[in-house]
Amino acid sequence: MIVPIGEWVFDRACQQLADWRARGIDVGRMAVNLSAVQLLESGLRPALRGSLARHAIPGALLELELTETTSLRLRIG
């Protein structure tokens, strides 16, 4: 379930950024966490690009953060 939930979170983040920008509120970048499952998913890039395009958000406004578990798995595995 993490992949579809993650895609929903990306889309909601972009939607919220678009709403704030439309109201003239500059919040800078918004960070969204990624899990190890999402990071390894081949559909991650298209999902991110789709959300950014759908809400006309520049990619520089969305910051992707790896969860602690992801960092640990990448170091160990």
PQR file with spaces between the fields and no chain letter, atoms N, CA, C, O and H, PARSE charges and radii, in Angstrom:
ATOM       1  N    MET     1       0.812   -1.209    0.000 -0.4000 1.5000
ATOM       2  CA   MET     1       0.000    0.000    0.000 -0.0000 2.0000
ATOM       3  C    MET     1       0.853    1.269    0.000  0.5500 1.7000
ATOM       4  O    MET     1       0.352    2.349   -0.313 -0.5500 1.4000
ATOM       5  N    ILE     2       2.137    1.148    0.349 -0.4000 1.5000
ATOM       6  CA   ILE     2       2.964    2.347    0.478 -0.0000 2.0000
ATOM       7  C    ILE     2       3.115    3.097   -0.844  0.5500 1.7000
ATOM       8  O    ILE     2       3.199    4.325   -0.843 -0.5500 1.4000
ATOM       9  H    ILE     2       2.544    0.271    0.603  0.4000 1.0000
ATOM      10  N    VAL     3       3.149    2.392   -1.961 -0.4000 1.5000
ATOM      11  CA   VAL     3       3.335    3.072   -3.248 -0.0000 2.0000
ATOM      12  C    VAL     3       2.124    3.933   -3.606  0.5500 1.7000
ATOM      13  O    VAL     3       2.308    5.113   -3.906 -0.5500 1.4000
ATOM      14  H    VAL     3       3.081    1.394   -1.962  0.4000 1.0000
ATOM      15  N    PRO     4       0.888    3.403   -3.590 -0.5600 1.5000
ATOM      16  CA   PRO     4      -0.247    4.274   -3.903  0.2800 2.0000
ATOM      17  C    PRO     4      -0.446    5.383   -2.866  0.5500 1.7000
ATOM      18  O    PRO     4      -0.846    6.494   -3.216 -0.5500 1.4000
ATOM      19  N    ILE     5      -0.171    5.090   -1.600 -0.4000 1.5000
ATOM      20  CA   ILE     5      -0.285    6.134   -0.575 -0.0000 2.0000
ATOM      21  C    ILE     5       0.763    7.217   -0.832  0.5500 1.7000
ATOM      22  O    ILE     5       0.474    8.408   -0.719 -0.5500 1.4000
ATOM      23  H    ILE     5       0.154    4.188   -1.315  0.4000 1.0000
ATOM      24  N    GLY     6       1.976    6.796   -1.177 -0.4000 1.5000
ATOM      25  CA   GLY     6       3.040    7.758   -1.479 -0.0000 2.0000
ATOM      26  C    GLY     6       2.689    8.645   -2.658  0.5500 1.7000
ATOM      27  O    GLY     6       2.955    9.846   -2.638 -0.5500 1.4000
ATOM      28  H    GLY     6       2.211    5.828   -1.269  0.4000 1.0000
ATOM      29  N    GLU     7       2.092    8.056   -3.687 -0.4000 1.5000
ATOM      30  CA   GLU     7       1.680    8.854   -4.850 -0.0000 2.0000
ATOM      31  C    GLU     7       0.608    9.860   -4.458  0.5500 1.7000
ATOM      32  O    GLU     7       0.611   10.993   -4.938 -0.5500 1.4000
ATOM      33  H    GLU     7       1.876    7.080   -3.703  0.4000 1.0000
ATOM      34  N    TRP     8      -0.298    9.453   -3.595 -0.4000 1.5000
ATOM      35  CA   TRP     8      -1.330   10.370   -3.111 -0.0000 2.0000
ATOM      36  C    TRP     8      -0.687   11.513   -2.327  0.5500 1.7000
ATOM      37  O    TRP     8      -1.082   12.669   -2.480 -0.5500 1.4000
ATOM      38  H    TRP     8      -0.300    8.533   -3.205  0.4000 1.0000
ATOM      39  N    VAL     9       0.290   11.200   -1.500 -0.4000 1.5000
ATOM      40  CA   VAL     9       0.983   12.230   -0.711 -0.0000 2.0000
ATOM      41  C    VAL     9       1.700   13.215   -1.628  0.5500 1.7000
ATOM      42  O    VAL     9       1.618   14.424   -1.414 -0.5500 1.4000
ATOM      43  H    VAL     9       0.612   10.262   -1.375  0.4000 1.0000
ATOM      44  N    PHE    10       2.409   12.712   -2.659 -0.4000 1.5000
ATOM      45  CA   PHE    10       3.064   13.611   -3.614 -0.0000 2.0000
ATOM      46  C    PHE    10       2.051   14.548   -4.249  0.5500 1.7000
ATOM      47  O    PHE    10       2.273   15.755   -4.347 -0.5500 1.4000
ATOM      48  H    PHE    10       2.476   11.730   -2.833  0.4000 1.0000
ATOM      49  N    ASP    11       0.937   13.973   -4.679 -0.4000 1.5000
ATOM      50  CA   ASP    11      -0.073   14.774   -5.357 -0.0000 2.0000
ATOM      51  C    ASP    11      -0.667   15.828   -4.423  0.5500 1.7000
ATOM      52  O    ASP    11      -0.863   16.974   -4.828 -0.5500 1.4000
ATOM      53  H    ASP    11       0.756   12.992   -4.599  0.4000 1.0000
ATOM      54  N    ARG    12      -0.952   15.451   -3.187 -0.4000 1.5000
ATOM      55  CA   ARG    12      -1.503   16.399   -2.211 -0.0000 2.0000
ATOM      56  C    ARG    12      -0.492   17.501   -1.891  0.5500 1.7000
ATOM      57  O    ARG    12      -0.870   18.662   -1.735 -0.5500 1.4000
ATOM      58  H    ARG    12      -0.793   14.520   -2.859  0.4000 1.0000
ATOM      59  N    ALA    13       0.784   17.144   -1.793 -0.4000 1.5000
ATOM      60  CA   ALA    13       1.825   18.147   -1.535 -0.0000 2.0000
ATOM      61  C    ALA    13       1.877   19.157   -2.670  0.5500 1.7000
ATOM      62  O    ALA    13       1.943   20.363   -2.434 -0.5500 1.4000
ATOM      63  H    ALA    13       1.091   16.201   -1.919  0.4000 1.0000
ATOM      64  N    CYS    14       1.846   18.663   -3.899 -0.4000 1.5000
ATOM      65  CA   CYS    14       1.865   19.560   -5.054 -0.0000 2.0000
ATOM      66  C    CYS    14       0.603   20.413   -5.110  0.5500 1.7000
ATOM      67  O    CYS    14       0.662   21.600   -5.430 -0.5500 1.4000
ATOM      68  H    CYS    14       1.792   17.683   -4.090  0.4000 1.0000
ATOM      69  N    GLN    15      -0.530   19.807   -4.800 -0.4000 1.5000
ATOM      70  CA   GLN    15      -1.789   20.540   -4.788 -0.0000 2.0000
ATOM      71  C    GLN    15      -1.746   21.656   -3.744  0.5500 1.7000
ATOM      72  O    GLN    15      -2.193   22.772   -4.008 -0.5500 1.4000
ATOM      73  H    GLN    15      -0.577   18.843   -4.540  0.4000 1.0000
ATOM      74  N    GLN    16      -1.214   21.361   -2.574 -0.4000 1.5000
ATOM      75  CA   GLN    16      -1.128   22.369   -1.511 -0.0000 2.0000
ATOM      76  C    GLN    16      -0.175   23.490   -1.903  0.5500 1.7000
ATOM      77  O    GLN    16      -0.469   24.663   -1.676 -0.5500 1.4000
ATOM      78  H    GLN    16      -0.851   20.454   -2.360  0.4000 1.0000
ATOM      79  N    LEU    17       0.966   23.136   -2.490 -0.4000 1.5000
ATOM      80  CA   LEU    17       1.902   24.163   -2.956 -0.0000 2.0000
ATOM      81  C    LEU    17       1.250   25.056   -4.009  0.5500 1.7000
ATOM      82  O    LEU    17       1.427   26.274   -3.990 -0.5500 1.4000
ATOM      83  H    LEU    17       1.205   22.183   -2.674  0.4000 1.0000
ATOM      84  N    ALA    18       0.498   24.451   -4.926 -0.4000 1.5000
ATOM      85  CA   ALA    18      -0.190   25.228   -5.966 -0.0000 2.0000
ATOM      86  C    ALA    18      -1.209   26.179   -5.340  0.5500 1.7000
ATOM      87  O    ALA    18      -1.337   27.328   -5.763 -0.5500 1.4000
ATOM      88  H    ALA    18       0.354   23.462   -4.942  0.4000 1.0000
ATOM      89  N    ASP    19      -1.925   25.699   -4.339 -0.4000 1.5000
ATOM      90  CA   ASP    19      -2.919   26.535   -3.663 -0.0000 2.0000
ATOM      91  C    ASP    19      -2.234   27.727   -2.978  0.5500 1.7000
ATOM      92  O    ASP    19      -2.682   28.865   -3.115 -0.5500 1.4000
ATOM      93  H    ASP    19      -1.822   24.766   -3.995  0.4000 1.0000
ATOM      94  N    TRP    20      -1.168   27.464   -2.253 -0.4000 1.5000
ATOM      95  CA   TRP    20      -0.460   28.555   -1.580 -0.0000 2.0000
ATOM      96  C    TRP    20       0.102   29.558   -2.585  0.5500 1.7000
ATOM      97  O    TRP    20       0.017   30.769   -2.377 -0.5500 1.4000
ATOM      98  H    TRP    20      -0.804   26.539   -2.142  0.4000 1.0000
ATOM      99  N    ARG    21       0.677   29.049   -3.675 -0.4000 1.5000
ATOM     100  CA   ARG    21       1.237   29.948   -4.702 -0.0000 2.0000
ATOM     101  C    ARG    21       0.138   30.810   -5.315  0.5500 1.7000
ATOM     102  O    ARG    21       0.352   31.993   -5.579 -0.5500 1.4000
ATOM     103  H    ARG    21       0.747   28.065   -3.844  0.4000 1.0000
ATOM     104  N    ALA    22      -1.035   30.225   -5.542 -0.4000 1.5000
ATOM     105  CA   ALA    22      -2.161   30.981   -6.112 -0.0000 2.0000
ATOM     106  C    ALA    22      -2.613   32.082   -5.166  0.5500 1.7000
ATOM     107  O    ALA    22      -3.119   33.111   -5.611 -0.5500 1.4000
ATOM     108  H    ALA    22      -1.208   29.264   -5.328  0.4000 1.0000
ATOM     109  N    ARG    23      -2.436   31.877   -3.873 -0.4000 1.5000
ATOM     110  CA   ARG    23      -2.810   32.885   -2.877 -0.0000 2.0000
ATOM     111  C    ARG    23      -1.691   33.876   -2.594  0.5500 1.7000
ATOM     112  O    ARG    23      -1.848   34.778   -1.771 -0.5500 1.4000
ATOM     113  H    ARG    23      -2.024   31.041   -3.511  0.4000 1.0000
ATOM     114  N    GLY    24      -0.555   33.710   -3.277 -0.4000 1.5000
ATOM     115  CA   GLY    24       0.576   34.610   -3.084 -0.0000 2.0000
ATOM     116  C    GLY    24       1.414   34.280   -1.862  0.5500 1.7000
ATOM     117  O    GLY    24       2.183   35.118   -1.392 -0.5500 1.4000
ATOM     118  H    GLY    24      -0.427   32.978   -3.946  0.4000 1.0000
ATOM     119  N    ILE    25       1.272   33.071   -1.344 -0.4000 1.5000
ATOM     120  CA   ILE    25       2.030   32.649   -0.156 -0.0000 2.0000
ATOM     121  C    ILE    25       3.255   31.878   -0.624  0.5500 1.7000
ATOM     122  O    ILE    25       3.135   30.823   -1.247 -0.5500 1.4000
ATOM     123  H    ILE    25       0.647   32.391   -1.725  0.4000 1.0000
ATOM     124  N    ASP    26       4.431   32.407   -0.322 -0.4000 1.5000
ATOM     125  CA   ASP    26       5.680   31.746   -0.702 -0.0000 2.0000
ATOM     126  C    ASP    26       6.212   30.975    0.494  0.5500 1.7000
ATOM     127  O    ASP    26       6.701   31.567    1.457 -0.5500 1.4000
ATOM     128  H    ASP    26       4.529   33.264    0.184  0.4000 1.0000
ATOM     129  N    VAL    27       6.116   29.670    0.431 -0.4000 1.5000
ATOM     130  CA   VAL    27       6.594   28.840    1.539 -0.0000 2.0000
ATOM     131  C    VAL    27       7.926   28.180    1.209  0.5500 1.7000
ATOM     132  O    VAL    27       8.467   27.431    2.023 -0.5500 1.4000
ATOM     133  H    VAL    27       5.719   29.189   -0.351  0.4000 1.0000
ATOM     134  N    GLY    28       8.451   28.449    0.039 -0.4000 1.5000
ATOM     135  CA   GLY    28       9.699   27.809   -0.356 -0.0000 2.0000
ATOM     136  C    GLY    28       9.453   26.369   -0.749  0.5500 1.7000
ATOM     137  O    GLY    28       8.454   26.052   -1.394 -0.5500 1.4000
ATOM     138  H    GLY    28       8.012   29.057   -0.622  0.4000 1.0000
ATOM     139  N    ARG    29      10.375   25.493   -0.355 -0.4000 1.5000
ATOM     140  CA   ARG    29      10.249   24.085   -0.720 -0.0000 2.0000
ATOM     141  C    ARG    29       9.451   23.310    0.321  0.5500 1.7000
ATOM     142  O    ARG    29       9.425   23.652    1.504 -0.5500 1.4000
ATOM     143  H    ARG    29      11.187   25.751    0.170  0.4000 1.0000
ATOM     144  N    MET    30       8.804   22.260   -0.159 -0.4000 1.5000
ATOM     145  CA   MET    30       8.083   21.349    0.734 -0.0000 2.0000
ATOM     146  C    MET    30       8.804   20.007    0.673  0.5500 1.7000
ATOM     147  O    MET    30       9.132   19.519   -0.408 -0.5500 1.4000
ATOM     148  H    MET    30       8.825   21.983   -1.120  0.4000 1.0000
ATOM     149  N    ALA    31       9.047   19.420    1.827 -0.4000 1.5000
ATOM     150  CA   ALA    31       9.718   18.126    1.896 -0.0000 2.0000
ATOM     151  C    ALA    31       8.681   17.006    2.002  0.5500 1.7000
ATOM     152  O    ALA    31       7.687   17.123    2.719 -0.5500 1.4000
ATOM     153  H    ALA    31       8.781   19.817    2.706  0.4000 1.0000
ATOM     154  N    VAL    32       8.938   15.923    1.274 -0.4000 1.5000
ATOM     155  CA   VAL    32       8.096   14.730    1.308 -0.0000 2.0000
ATOM     156  C    VAL    32       9.018   13.538    1.548  0.5500 1.7000
ATOM     157  O    VAL    32      10.039   13.392    0.876 -0.5500 1.4000
ATOM     158  H    VAL    32       9.746   15.828    0.692  0.4000 1.0000
ATOM     159  N    ASN    33       8.658   12.694    2.499 -0.4000 1.5000
ATOM     160  CA   ASN    33       9.464   11.517    2.812 -0.0000 2.0000
ATOM     161  C    ASN    33       9.245   10.400    1.799  0.5500 1.7000
ATOM     162  O    ASN    33       8.138   10.213    1.293 -0.5500 1.4000
ATOM     163  H    ASN    33       7.829   12.812    3.045  0.4000 1.0000
ATOM     164  N    LEU    34      10.305    9.667    1.514 -0.4000 1.5000
ATOM     165  CA   LEU    34      10.256    8.484    0.657 -0.0000 2.0000
ATOM     166  C    LEU    34      10.663    7.268    1.475  0.5500 1.7000
ATOM     167  O    LEU    34      11.600    7.334    2.271 -0.5500 1.4000
ATOM     168  H    LEU    34      11.203    9.818    1.926  0.4000 1.0000
ATOM     169  N    SER    35       9.973    6.179    1.281 -0.4000 1.5000
ATOM     170  CA   SER    35      10.366    4.919    1.924 -0.0000 2.0000
ATOM     171  C    SER    35      11.270    4.140    0.969  0.5500 1.7000
ATOM     172  O    SER    35      11.402    4.498   -0.201 -0.5500 1.4000
ATOM     173  H    SER    35       9.212    6.125    0.635  0.4000 1.0000
ATOM     174  N    ALA    36      11.887    3.082    1.470 -0.4000 1.5000
ATOM     175  CA   ALA    36      12.733    2.229    0.637 -0.0000 2.0000
ATOM     176  C    ALA    36      11.928    1.617   -0.501  0.5500 1.7000
ATOM     177  O    ALA    36      12.426    1.498   -1.621 -0.5500 1.4000
ATOM     178  H    ALA    36      11.780    2.790    2.420  0.4000 1.0000
ATOM     179  N    VAL    37      10.701    1.233   -0.225 -0.4000 1.5000
ATOM     180  CA   VAL    37       9.848    0.627   -1.256 -0.0000 2.0000
ATOM     181  C    VAL    37       9.606    1.614   -2.383  0.5500 1.7000
ATOM     182  O    VAL    37       9.696    1.249   -3.555 -0.5500 1.4000
ATOM     183  H    VAL    37      10.297    1.330    0.684  0.4000 1.0000
ATOM     184  N    GLN    38       9.303    2.855   -2.047 -0.4000 1.5000
ATOM     185  CA   GLN    38       9.064    3.875   -3.067 -0.0000 2.0000
ATOM     186  C    GLN    38      10.325    4.158   -3.865  0.5500 1.7000
ATOM     187  O    GLN    38      10.271    4.322   -5.084 -0.5500 1.4000
ATOM     188  H    GLN    38       9.231    3.152   -1.095  0.4000 1.0000
ATOM     189  N    LEU    39      11.453    4.214   -3.184 -0.4000 1.5000
ATOM     190  CA   LEU    39      12.719    4.529   -3.838 -0.0000 2.0000
ATOM     191  C    LEU    39      13.068    3.481   -4.893  0.5500 1.7000
ATOM     192  O    LEU    39      13.640    3.811   -5.932 -0.5500 1.4000
ATOM     193  H    LEU    39      11.497    4.080   -2.194  0.4000 1.0000
ATOM     194  N    LEU    40      12.731    2.239   -4.633 -0.4000 1.5000
ATOM     195  CA   LEU    40      13.040    1.149   -5.553 -0.0000 2.0000
ATOM     196  C    LEU    40      11.967    0.936   -6.616  0.5500 1.7000
ATOM     197  O    LEU    40      12.172    0.164   -7.552 -0.5500 1.4000
ATOM     198  H    LEU    40      12.267    1.970   -3.789  0.4000 1.0000
ATOM     199  N    GLU    41      10.845    1.600   -6.485 -0.4000 1.5000
ATOM     200  CA   GLU    41       9.717    1.452   -7.409 -0.0000 2.0000
ATOM     201  C    GLU    41      10.019    2.168   -8.727  0.5500 1.7000
ATOM     202  O    GLU    41      10.411    3.335   -8.726 -0.5500 1.4000
ATOM     203  H    GLU    41      10.679    2.228   -5.725  0.4000 1.0000
ATOM     204  N    SER    42       9.838    1.474   -9.840 -0.4000 1.5000
ATOM     205  CA   SER    42      10.147    2.056  -11.150 -0.0000 2.0000
ATOM     206  C    SER    42       9.192    3.187  -11.530  0.5500 1.7000
ATOM     207  O    SER    42       9.522    4.010  -12.385 -0.5500 1.4000
ATOM     208  H    SER    42       9.519    0.526   -9.840  0.4000 1.0000
ATOM     209  N    GLY    43       8.026    3.238  -10.914 -0.4000 1.5000
ATOM     210  CA   GLY    43       7.060    4.274  -11.258 -0.0000 2.0000
ATOM     211  C    GLY    43       7.211    5.563  -10.473  0.5500 1.7000
ATOM     212  O    GLY    43       6.389    6.468  -10.611 -0.5500 1.4000
ATOM     213  H    GLY    43       7.758    2.570  -10.220  0.4000 1.0000
ATOM     214  N    LEU    44       8.246    5.661   -9.652 -0.4000 1.5000
ATOM     215  CA   LEU    44       8.424    6.851   -8.811 -0.0000 2.0000
ATOM     216  C    LEU    44       8.591    8.119   -9.641  0.5500 1.7000
ATOM     217  O    LEU    44       7.892    9.107   -9.417 -0.5500 1.4000
ATOM     218  H    LEU    44       8.914    4.925   -9.540  0.4000 1.0000
ATOM     219  N    ARG    45       9.498    8.094  -10.580 -0.4000 1.5000
ATOM     220  CA   ARG    45       9.779    9.291  -11.384 -0.0000 2.0000
ATOM     221  C    ARG    45       8.544    9.742  -12.175  0.5500 1.7000
ATOM     222  O    ARG    45       8.215   10.928  -12.140 -0.5500 1.4000
ATOM     223  H    ARG    45      10.066    7.291  -10.762  0.4000 1.0000
ATOM     224  N    PRO    46       7.847    8.844  -12.887 -0.5600 1.5000
ATOM     225  CA   PRO    46       6.639    9.281  -13.604  0.2800 2.0000
ATOM     226  C    PRO    46       5.559    9.820  -12.664  0.5500 1.7000
ATOM     227  O    PRO    46       4.859   10.772  -13.011 -0.5500 1.4000
ATOM     228  N    ALA    47       5.419    9.230  -11.494 -0.4000 1.5000
ATOM     229  CA   ALA    47       4.415    9.709  -10.536 -0.0000 2.0000
ATOM     230  C    ALA    47       4.754   11.118  -10.074  0.5500 1.7000
ATOM     231  O    ALA    47       3.878   11.979   -9.997 -0.5500 1.4000
ATOM     232  H    ALA    47       5.987    8.456  -11.213  0.4000 1.0000
ATOM     233  N    LEU    48       6.020   11.351   -9.769 -0.4000 1.5000
ATOM     234  CA   LEU    48       6.440   12.693   -9.340 -0.0000 2.0000
ATOM     235  C    LEU    48       6.252   13.708  -10.459  0.5500 1.7000
ATOM     236  O    LEU    48       5.706   14.791  -10.243 -0.5500 1.4000
ATOM     237  H    LEU    48       6.731   10.651   -9.832  0.4000 1.0000
ATOM     238  N    ARG    49       6.701   13.355  -11.639 -0.4000 1.5000
ATOM     239  CA   ARG    49       6.552   14.278  -12.780 -0.0000 2.0000
ATOM     240  C    ARG    49       5.086   14.572  -13.064  0.5500 1.7000
ATOM     241  O    ARG    49       4.722   15.706  -13.378 -0.5500 1.4000
ATOM     242  H    ARG    49       7.144   12.476  -11.814  0.4000 1.0000
ATOM     243  N    GLY    50       4.248   13.548  -12.952 -0.4000 1.5000
ATOM     244  CA   GLY    50       2.820   13.743  -13.197 -0.0000 2.0000
ATOM     245  C    GLY    50       2.195   14.707  -12.204  0.5500 1.7000
ATOM     246  O    GLY    50       1.417   15.580  -12.588 -0.5500 1.4000
ATOM     247  H    GLY    50       4.543   12.628  -12.697  0.4000 1.0000
ATOM     248  N    SER    51       2.530   14.553  -10.931 -0.4000 1.5000
ATOM     249  CA   SER    51       1.984   15.450   -9.904 -0.0000 2.0000
ATOM     250  C    SER    51       2.474   16.875  -10.105  0.5500 1.7000
ATOM     251  O    SER    51       1.698   17.825  -10.000 -0.5500 1.4000
ATOM     252  H    SER    51       3.162   13.844  -10.619  0.4000 1.0000
ATOM     253  N    LEU    52       3.762   17.024  -10.394 -0.4000 1.5000
ATOM     254  CA   LEU    52       4.316   18.364  -10.625 -0.0000 2.0000
ATOM     255  C    LEU    52       3.639   19.029  -11.821  0.5500 1.7000
ATOM     256  O    LEU    52       3.271   20.202  -11.755 -0.5500 1.4000
ATOM     257  H    LEU    52       4.392   16.252  -10.479  0.4000 1.0000
ATOM     258  N    ALA    53       3.475   18.287  -12.907 -0.4000 1.5000
ATOM     259  CA   ALA    53       2.857   18.842  -14.115 -0.0000 2.0000
ATOM     260  C    ALA    53       1.382   19.160  -13.891  0.5500 1.7000
ATOM     261  O    ALA    53       0.898   20.208  -14.317 -0.5500 1.4000
ATOM     262  H    ALA    53       3.774   17.334  -12.960  0.4000 1.0000
ATOM     263  N    ARG    54       0.673   18.261  -13.226 -0.4000 1.5000
ATOM     264  CA   ARG    54      -0.765   18.442  -12.996 -0.0000 2.0000
ATOM     265  C    ARG    54      -1.054   19.729  -12.229  0.5500 1.7000
ATOM     266  O    ARG    54      -2.077   20.375  -12.455 -0.5500 1.4000
ATOM     267  H    ARG    54       1.066   17.409  -12.879  0.4000 1.0000
ATOM     268  N    HIS    55      -0.156   20.096  -11.329 -0.4000 1.5000
ATOM     269  CA   HIS    55      -0.383   21.268  -10.481 -0.0000 2.0000
ATOM     270  C    HIS    55       0.529   22.445  -10.834  0.5500 1.7000
ATOM     271  O    HIS    55       0.568   23.444  -10.116 -0.5500 1.4000
ATOM     272  H    HIS    55       0.675   19.572  -11.146  0.4000 1.0000
ATOM     273  N    ALA    56       1.268   22.317  -11.955 -0.4000 1.5000
ATOM     274  CA   ALA    56       2.161   23.380  -12.452 -0.0000 2.0000
ATOM     275  C    ALA    56       3.137   23.851  -11.375  0.5500 1.7000
ATOM     276  O    ALA    56       3.284   25.047  -11.125 -0.5500 1.4000
ATOM     277  H    ALA    56       1.236   21.505  -12.538  0.4000 1.0000
ATOM     278  N    ILE    57       3.797   22.884  -10.748 -0.4000 1.5000
ATOM     279  CA   ILE    57       4.764   23.184   -9.690 -0.0000 2.0000
ATOM     280  C    ILE    57       6.167   22.887  -10.216  0.5500 1.7000
ATOM     281  O    ILE    57       6.408   21.796  -10.735 -0.5500 1.4000
ATOM     282  H    ILE    57       3.677   21.912  -10.950  0.4000 1.0000
ATOM     283  N    PRO    58       7.099   23.839  -10.092 -0.5600 1.5000
ATOM     284  CA   PRO    58       8.483   23.555  -10.472  0.2800 2.0000
ATOM     285  C    PRO    58       9.077   22.478   -9.559  0.5500 1.7000
ATOM     286  O    PRO    58       8.849   22.486   -8.350 -0.5500 1.4000
ATOM     287  N    GLY    59       9.828   21.570  -10.138 -0.4000 1.5000
ATOM     288  CA   GLY    59      10.424   20.487   -9.370 -0.0000 2.0000
ATOM     289  C    GLY    59      11.293   20.960   -8.220  0.5500 1.7000
ATOM     290  O    GLY    59      11.436   20.251   -7.223 -0.5500 1.4000
ATOM     291  H    GLY    59      10.013   21.564  -11.120  0.4000 1.0000
ATOM     292  N    ALA    60      11.869   22.134   -8.338 -0.4000 1.5000
ATOM     293  CA   ALA    60      12.740   22.661   -7.282 -0.0000 2.0000
ATOM     294  C    ALA    60      11.979   22.946   -5.981  0.5500 1.7000
ATOM     295  O    ALA    60      12.596   23.113   -4.928 -0.5500 1.4000
ATOM     296  H    ALA    60      11.752   22.710   -9.147  0.4000 1.0000
ATOM     297  N    LEU    61      10.649   23.004   -6.048 -0.4000 1.5000
ATOM     298  CA   LEU    61       9.874   23.297   -4.841 -0.0000 2.0000
ATOM     299  C    LEU    61       9.525   22.053   -4.032  0.5500 1.7000
ATOM     300  O    LEU    61       8.983   22.156   -2.932 -0.5500 1.4000
ATOM     301  H    LEU    61      10.148   22.868   -6.902  0.4000 1.0000
ATOM     302  N    LEU    62       9.836   20.869   -4.579 -0.4000 1.5000
ATOM     303  CA   LEU    62       9.525   19.628   -3.872 -0.0000 2.0000
ATOM     304  C    LEU    62      10.841   18.947   -3.495  0.5500 1.7000
ATOM     305  O    LEU    62      11.627   18.561   -4.361 -0.5500 1.4000
ATOM     306  H    LEU    62      10.277   20.785   -5.473  0.4000 1.0000
ATOM     307  N    GLU    63      11.060   18.810   -2.209 -0.4000 1.5000
ATOM     308  CA   GLU    63      12.280   18.179   -1.706 -0.0000 2.0000
ATOM     309  C    GLU    63      11.941   16.761   -1.243  0.5500 1.7000
ATOM     310  O    GLU    63      10.989   16.561   -0.489 -0.5500 1.4000
ATOM     311  H    GLU    63      10.421   19.123   -1.506  0.4000 1.0000
ATOM     312  N    LEU    64      12.710   15.795   -1.689 -0.4000 1.5000
ATOM     313  CA   LEU    64      12.468   14.402   -1.327 -0.0000 2.0000
ATOM     314  C    LEU    64      13.455   13.986   -0.243  0.5500 1.7000
ATOM     315  O    LEU    64      14.666   14.144   -0.396 -0.5500 1.4000
ATOM     316  H    LEU    64      13.484   15.958   -2.302  0.4000 1.0000
ATOM     317  N    GLU    65      12.929   13.460    0.838 -0.4000 1.5000
ATOM     318  CA   GLU    65      13.761   13.025    1.961 -0.0000 2.0000
ATOM     319  C    GLU    65      13.627   11.521    2.129  0.5500 1.7000
ATOM     320  O    GLU    65      12.533   10.970    2.009 -0.5500 1.4000
ATOM     321  H    GLU    65      11.945   13.332    0.962  0.4000 1.0000
ATOM     322  N    LEU    66      14.730   10.869    2.404 -0.4000 1.5000
ATOM     323  CA   LEU    66      14.701    9.434    2.670 -0.0000 2.0000
ATOM     324  C    LEU    66      14.399    9.213    4.139  0.5500 1.7000
ATOM     325  O    LEU    66      14.955    9.886    5.007 -0.5500 1.4000
ATOM     326  H    LEU    66      15.619   11.317    2.501  0.4000 1.0000
ATOM     327  N    THR    67      13.519    8.270    4.409 -0.4000 1.5000
ATOM     328  CA   THR    67      13.215    7.950    5.797 -0.0000 2.0000
ATOM     329  C    THR    67      14.444    7.295    6.427  0.5500 1.7000
ATOM     330  O    THR    67      15.310    6.782    5.718 -0.5500 1.4000
ATOM     331  H    THR    67      13.067    7.724    3.703  0.4000 1.0000
ATOM     332  N    GLU    68      14.517    7.313    7.752 -0.4000 1.5000
ATOM     333  CA   GLU    68      15.655    6.721    8.448 -0.0000 2.0000
ATOM     334  C    GLU    68      15.802    5.250    8.104  0.5500 1.7000
ATOM     335  O    GLU    68      16.916    4.761    7.916 -0.5500 1.4000
ATOM     336  H    GLU    68      13.814    7.730    8.328  0.4000 1.0000
ATOM     337  N    THR    69      14.700    4.555    8.022 -0.4000 1.5000
ATOM     338  CA   THR    69      14.740    3.129    7.690 -0.0000 2.0000
ATOM     339  C    THR    69      15.370    2.927    6.323  0.5500 1.7000
ATOM     340  O    THR    69      16.148    1.993    6.130 -0.5500 1.4000
ATOM     341  H    THR    69      13.796    4.953    8.175  0.4000 1.0000
ATOM     342  N    THR    70      15.044    3.790    5.375 -0.4000 1.5000
ATOM     343  CA   THR    70      15.625    3.693    4.042 -0.0000 2.0000
ATOM     344  C    THR    70      17.123    3.875    4.108  0.5500 1.7000
ATOM     345  O    THR    70      17.862    3.117    3.479 -0.5500 1.4000
ATOM     346  H    THR    70      14.412    4.549    5.531  0.4000 1.0000
ATOM     347  N    SER    71      17.590    4.858    4.850 -0.4000 1.5000
ATOM     348  CA   SER    71      19.026    5.110    4.968 -0.0000 2.0000
ATOM     349  C    SER    71      19.734    3.917    5.570  0.5500 1.7000
ATOM     350  O    SER    71      20.808    3.531    5.109 -0.5500 1.4000
ATOM     351  H    SER    71      16.990    5.473    5.361  0.4000 1.0000
ATOM     352  N    LEU    72      19.148    3.334    6.588 -0.4000 1.5000
ATOM     353  CA   LEU    72      19.758    2.171    7.224 -0.0000 2.0000
ATOM     354  C    LEU    72      19.819    0.991    6.275  0.5500 1.7000
ATOM     355  O    LEU    72      20.837    0.301    6.219 -0.5500 1.4000
ATOM     356  H    LEU    72      18.275    3.647    6.963  0.4000 1.0000
ATOM     357  N    ARG    73      18.769    0.747    5.538 -0.4000 1.5000
ATOM     358  CA   ARG    73      18.733   -0.370    4.594 -0.0000 2.0000
ATOM     359  C    ARG    73      19.740   -0.169    3.484  0.5500 1.7000
ATOM     360  O    ARG    73      20.372   -1.132    3.048 -0.5500 1.4000
ATOM     361  H    ARG    73      17.943    1.308    5.583  0.4000 1.0000
ATOM     362  N    LEU    74      19.909    1.061    3.011 -0.4000 1.5000
ATOM     363  CA   LEU    74      20.858    1.321    1.943 -0.0000 2.0000
ATOM     364  C    LEU    74      22.292    1.097    2.421  0.5500 1.7000
ATOM     365  O    LEU    74      23.126    0.615    1.653 -0.5500 1.4000
ATOM     366  H    LEU    74      19.396    1.843    3.365  0.4000 1.0000
ATOM     367  N    ARG    75      22.585    1.429    3.645 -0.4000 1.5000
ATOM     368  CA   ARG    75      23.940    1.239    4.189 -0.0000 2.0000
ATOM     369  C    ARG    75      24.227   -0.235    4.465  0.5500 1.7000
ATOM     370  O    ARG    75      25.335   -0.714    4.224 -0.5500 1.4000
ATOM     371  H    ARG    75      21.908    1.820    4.268  0.4000 1.0000
ATOM     372  N    ILE    76      23.237   -0.942    4.966 -0.4000 1.5000
ATOM     373  CA   ILE    76      23.426   -2.344    5.342 -0.0000 2.0000
ATOM     374  C    ILE    76      23.388   -3.249    4.120  0.5500 1.7000
ATOM     375  O    ILE    76      24.234   -4.126    3.942 -0.5500 1.4000
ATOM     376  H    ILE    76      22.336   -0.553    5.162  0.4000 1.0000
ATOM     377  N    GLY    77      22.376   -3.009    3.279 -0.4000 1.5000
ATOM     378  CA   GLY    77      22.103   -3.911    2.161 -0.0000 2.0000
ATOM     379  C    GLY    77      23.012   -3.715    1.018  0.5500 1.7000
ATOM     380  O    GLY    77      22.894   -4.410    0.009 -0.5500 1.4000
ATOM     381  H    GLY    77      21.689   -2.296    3.424  0.4000 1.0000
